[in-house]
Amino acid sequence: MSKRPTLTTTAGAPVPDNQNALTSGARGPLLLQDYQLIEKLAHQNRERIPERPVHAKGWGAFGTLKITGDISKYTCAKVLQPGTETPVLARFSTVAGELGAADAERDVRGFALKFYTEEGNWDLVGNNTPVFFVRDPYKFPDFIHTQKRHPRTNLRSNTAMWDFWSLSPESVHQVTILMSDRGLPISPMHMNGYGSHTYSLWNEAGERYWVKFHFKTQQGHKFHTNAEAREVIGRSRESYQEALFGAIERGEFPKWTFQVQIMPEKDAEKTPYNPFDLTKVWPHGDYPCIDVGVLELNRNPDNYFAEIENAAFAPSNIVPGISWSPDKMLQARIFSYADAHRYRLGTHYESLAVNRPRCPVHHYHKDGQMNIYGGLATGNPDAFYEPNSFGGPVEDPRAKEPPLRISGDADRYNHREGNDDFSQAGALFRLMSAEEQNRLMDNIAEAMEGVPMEIVKRQAGLFYQCDPDYGIGVATRMGLSAADLPSARAAE
């Protein structure tokens, strides 16, 4: 048997006794000079970091993105060129639950990807749904407050959720998805992933295209009913972690087909809907999905805290050939995600191994928490500013993207004025089978338990505007009739 390493303090000094504290006699008090004890207790007090305000409970794994299709005419991004294989980290999560929440709760699932490309990290921060509850980032904090705990009761509030949704008609599309079968997948492997936002691609000729990113599960869609989920939670609060970790350990590597929808730049001026509206999808008949490659997850993290809890995804991380769009929610997240990581993990959170790019990094960021590089990031300690005469890194005009040609007068535009919030949700409802529609409306009725009737009527009225059968179905389940719905009365 090989010799075991000697236990040391964090400063490297050998520890002679890891069993007993230093005291003044067998019955005497502790001695303050027992620094090994103090160090051990102090580190234990600091083992936790702030949890994410949203997407706190998550599960993740490493893998590869293989590009098998050819979209080179749309983008010069090396990560998207035919034959490219790129290491990737995926993190799945719930939105509302805290770190100790049960995995099998009805909730939107986060679907975040970090691609370690030769041109830097590209992060795609999305969900398992192609749309979201709000289109204006000004309302995002308000929405998240409704998903968290009531300030007085410290309980989750159905009333707060449905009050906000019923007063925010743009949410009805996402609410329909959340309350449908796909709102409760049995595992991370049995759901799709979407970039959700509209992004853009640009090619060597300087042409820009709008793009939607999709990851379609190859495992098939499988879901729990509410009753099944309650049974699962009764057995385990970690069902997603068990499923994902276990599948990869067994060599059953989950895969997703990577697809894109492409819209020519000028088409954004012609579509009857706003293609940058996060509450809308692009009709596949107009912009069909193009197969690009395959995402495979094939390695579990060696340390969950270091590689999943410390993982920091931000849509501000893009590479040449991929960029953003006028999507207002995306624009806000470009700031807020990276800012959240600086607060939660520290100023230089990108220096953590899981967040560190696999390509050379050269910048002039200086000092602050967690700066483990000092001036080495520039290659010369004298080059700590720019411009300089000491060989420090310089800009590369080849990375410049084409100009964004959409502009307008700066104002606080009413994002609800002139918007059709109901057609796409109604079309989704009509795509469902009768059984799927019934489960959807049953789930809504169950989630509305204890909600004041005024709010129930208002929300059912929104469903009615999507499809009369939808609104009436929810209303009757809540002990109401069509006559109780303002929108139904107005249609008579």
N, C-alpha and C positions, 0 to 999 in steps of 0.2 A: 504494500500500500504506500503510495507516494506521500511525502510529508505535507501536511496541511499548512496553509499560510498562517502567519501570526496575526491575530486581531490587533488593530491599531486605532488610535484616535484619528480624527480628521486631519490632524497635523502630521500623522505618520508615526507617532510614538507608540511602542508596544504596550498593550494593556495586560497587566499582570493578573488581574482578577476581575472577571465579568459577572461574578455571582453575588458579591457582597459589597455594600456601600462602606465607606470609611467612617468609622464612628469612634467616639472616645469611650471605649469599653463596650462590652456586650450589651449593657443596658443604657448606654450613654447616647447623647444626641449626635446627629450628623455633623461633620466638619465641612465648613465652606470650602476648604481647600481641595475637596474631592472633585476636581474638575472633570474627571471622566463621568461621574454621575451627572454633574451639571450639564455637560455637553450632551449627554444622552437624553435628559429630560427636555433641554432647550430645543433640540432637534425634533423631538416628538411633538412639542407645541407648535412647530412650524411645518409639519408634514403636509398640511392641507393648504391649497391655494384657493382663491375665490372661484366658485363654480361659474360657468357661463350663465348670464342672465336668461338666455334662451338656449335651447339645444344642450342642456346640461348633461342629460343622460345619453351616453353614446357608446357605440361599438365600432371597431375598426380592424382593418387588415391591409396588408401590402399586396401588390400584384404588378401587372403589366398591361399597358395599352398597346395593342398591335394594330397598325393601320393596314388594312387590306384593300380599301377602295382608293379612288383617285379624285381628290377635290383640289388639286394643285392649281387649277385655273381660278379658284376662288381665294386661295390664301398662300402666302409664302412662308407660313409658320413651319419650321422644320419638324415640329412634333406631329404635324398632320400630313406629312408627305408619305407616299406609298412605301410600304416596307419598313417603316420606322417602328421600333419597339421602345417604349418609354416606361421607366419605373413609376409606380403610382401608389399613393396612400389614399385609402377610402375611409371615411368616417360616416356612419349612419347614426341617427339620433331621433329622439322625440323633441317636440318644441316646448311644451308647457311644463313637463314634469321636472322635479328637482333631481339631484344625483341619486337619491334613494328611491325614486319613483319606480313603479312596475313597468317593465318593457311592453307588456301587452295591453296598453291603454289606447283607446281611440284617440288618435292625434295625427297631425301631419308629421311625416318623417323627413328629417334632414338627409341630404345625399351630397356630401362634400368630397371633392377629389383634389388631390395635390399631385401634379405631374412634374417630376424632376427632369426637366428638359435640358438639353445642352445650351439653351439660351436663357436659362433661368427658370424659376418655378412658375408654373401656370396653375392657378387655383380656380376651380369651378365650384361655386358654392350654391347648391340648389336644393330641391326637395323631391319627394316622390310624387309631386303633382305639378302639372305644367302651368298652373296659375296660383294666385295668392288672394288673401282676404282684402287687401287694400292696394290702391294704385298710387297714393300720394304718401311719401315718407313722413309727412307731418302727422299722419294718423297711426304710424307704426307703434310708437310708445303707448298710445292709448289702447290699441288692440292688445298688446302684450300684457298690459295691466289687467285686462279682463280674463286673461288665461292664467294669471297667477292668483295668489291668495288675497281674500278680502282683508282690508287693513284692520277691521274690527274683529271679525270672527276667526281670521287666519284659516279659513276654509275656502276651497274652490267654489265659485259662485256661478251656477247656471243662469241666474238672473242677469249678472253682468255680461256674460257671453252673449246671450240672446238679445239683450237690450242693445248692445253695440251693433251686432249683426243686423238687427231689425231696423236700426237707424242708419245703416251703411249698405244700401242696395248693391253696391259693387262687390260685396262679399258673397252674394248668393251662389255664384258659380263654384267657388272654393268650398262653401258650406255643403253644397250638393255632393261634391267629391268626398269630403271628409265623412259625411254621414252614410255614404254608400259602402259597398263591400270593400272597396279599395282603401277605405279609411282605417282598416284594421288588418294589415297583412300579417301572416303568421311568422314571418322572419324577414330580415333584411334582404335575403336572397330572392324573395318572392314579391318584389315590387320593382317598378321602374324608377329611374332617376331622370331628372330634368334640370338643365341649367335654368329653366323657368324664365329668366329674363331674356330680352332680346340683346344679343351681342352683335359684334360685327367682325368680318374677316376682310383682309385686304391683300392684294396680290402684288407681284413684282411690277406690274404696270401702274400701280397706284389706284386701282379700282376697288371700291368698297362694296361689300355685300352685307346685308343684315342676315343674322343666323340665329336659329334656335337649336340647342343641343339636347339630344335625347339618348338615354341608355335603357334599352328594352330588355327586361329580364329573360334569360333563356331557361330559367327554372319554371316558368309559368306563374300566373297569378294565383295565389292561395290566400285565403282570408279566414279570420275567426268571426263568428257571430258574437254579439255581446255576451251571451250566456256562456259560450265556449271560452271567451277571454277571461271571464270571472273564474272559471275552473282552472285555467292555466295559472292565473295570478295566485290562486289558492295553493298551488303546488310550488310555484317559483316566480319570483319577481325579476329573474334574470333570464327569461326564456330566449330573448334575442341573442344575448351574449353566448348562451349555451349552444344555440343553433349555429351561429356563425363560426365560433371558435371550434366547435366539434366537427363541423363539416370540413373545414380546412385541415384540421388535424388528421382526419380520416382520408385526406386526399381527394375529397369531393369538392373541387374548386369551382365556386360559382362564377358564372359568366353573364355578361350583358352585351347586346349588340349596340354598337355606337352608331348613331344616326344624326344627320343634320337636316334641317329645313333651310333652304336658301331663298332669300328675297333680293332681287336687284335693288340697288340703292333708290332709284327713282320710284319704285313701286310704293314706297312708304307714303308718297303723296297721293296715291290713287285708291288705296284700300278703304272700304266703307267703315272700318274700325281702325282704331289707333294701334299700329303694330308694335308700339312701345309700351302698351298698357299691360301691366302684369296680371290683370284680371281676365285677359283675353287669350285665346289660342289662335294660331294661324290655321285656317282650314287646310287639311291635308290634300284635298282635291285641287287647291290652288297652288300649294307649295308642298309637294310630296316629300316624304322622308327618303333620304339618300343614305345607303349603307356606307359606313366609313371604316369600321374596324370592330375589334372585340376587346372588351375589358375583362380581365380575369384576375381574381384574387386568389393567391396561392401561398401566402405566408402570414402566420399570426405574429403579432408583436412579441418581442422577448420580454418587454416590461410595459404593462398597460399605462402606468402613469407617465413614463418618459416618452412613449411613442403615440399614445392616443389622447390622454388628458392634456399633454403639453402641445399637441398638434394645433397649429394656428392657421386657419384658412381665411383668405381675404380676396375678394374680387378685384382688389387693386393689383394683384399679382397677375400680370399678363406678359406675353412675349411678342416679339415682332410678328405681324401677320394676324394677330388676334387683338380685338379692342372692344370698347364699350359702345353704347348707343345712347340716345336721349331718354331711355327708360328712367323715369324719375326715381323709382325705388332702387334701381341699380346704382344710379349716381350717388344716392345717400349711403348705400352700403359700401361704396368705394372708400368712404371716410370711416364709417362706424365700425366695420369689422376690424380693420387694423388698429383703430383706436382702442377697441375693447381688449385686444391682445396686449397692447402696451400697458394698459391698466392691470390686467389679470396676471400676465407673465413677466412683464418688465420691458424697459425701453428697447433693449436689443433682443427681443424674443426670437428674431430670425436666426440668432446664433445657436439656439438649441439644436441638437443633432437632427431631430425629426423635421425641423423647419429649414435647415440649412440647404441651400441649393447645391447641386452636384457639380456645377460649373464654377469657374473662378469668379470671385466676388471682389470688386474694388469700389470703395466709396469713401466719402469724407465724414461720415457720421462719427462723432467724437464723444468719448467719456460716457457717463451715465451708468445706470444699473445694467449689470450683466455684460458689459463690454469686455470680452475676453481676448480681443484682438489688438487693442491699442491702435497704434498707427500702422500696423502690419497690413491692414486692409487696402492701403494705398501702395504698398510695396516699398515705401521709403519713409522713415520717421520725420524727415524734413518736409515731406509733402502732405501737410495736414490742412491745406486750403487749396482753392482753385480759382484762377489759373496760378500755376507755379512753374519754377524753372528747374525742378528736381525730379522730373520723370514721373510725376503722379498721373493717375488715370485721366483720360480726356474723353469728351463726348464723341459719339460716332453718328454722323448724319444719316448713315445708311439705315438706322433703326427708326427714322422718322416716318410716321404714318401719314396717309393723305388727309387733307382737311375735312372736318365734319361740316357738311354743307347745309345742315338744318339749323335755322335760327329764328328768332322772333323777338318781340318786345318783352322786356322783363316785367312781369306782373304776377300777382297771386291769382292764377286762373282757377275758376271753379271746376274741379275735376269731375263733378257729377253732372254738370250742365251739358246737355246734348249727347250724353252717353247712353248706349243701349246696354243695360246690365243684365238683361233677362233672356235674350235670344239664345246665347250659347248654353246657358244653364238649362233652358227648356229643351234644346236639341239633345243635350246629354241625357236628360230625363227620358226622352222618347227613344233613345238608343237602348235603354235598359229593357230587359224582359219584364214581364209582369211580376215575377218573383223578386227580381232585383229592385223594382220600384217599391214593392211592399216592404222589403227589408229596409230600404232607405227611409221610408216614411215611419216605419216602426222605430228605427234608431233615433230619428228626430224627436218623435213623441217621448221616447224614454229620456233623451237628453234635456227635454223641456220640463221635466218633473220639477214642480215647485216654482216655476216661473210665473209671474203675474199675468193674468189673462189679457191685459191690455197689450203686453209685449208679444204674447202668443198670437193674437189677432194680427198685429202689425207684421210679424214674420210670415205667418201663413199667407197674408196678402202679397208679400213679395214672391212667395212660391207660386201663388195663383197667376201672377204676371208672367212667370216663366212658362207655366202650363196650367190650365184650370184644374186638370185632374190631380196635379201635384199639390196645389194649394188646398183643394177640397179634401184630398186624402189626409193631409196633415191636420186640417181643421177638425174633421170628424173623429180622428184619433184623440183629439184634445177636447172632445165634447162640444164642438162648435159645428155650425153649418155654414154653407156658402153665404147666407144672408148676413152672417157676422163679419164678413170680410169686406172692408171698404173697397178694395179693388174689384171684387166680384160684383158688388152693388153698382159700381160705376159702369161696369160692362153691360149691365142689363138695359 
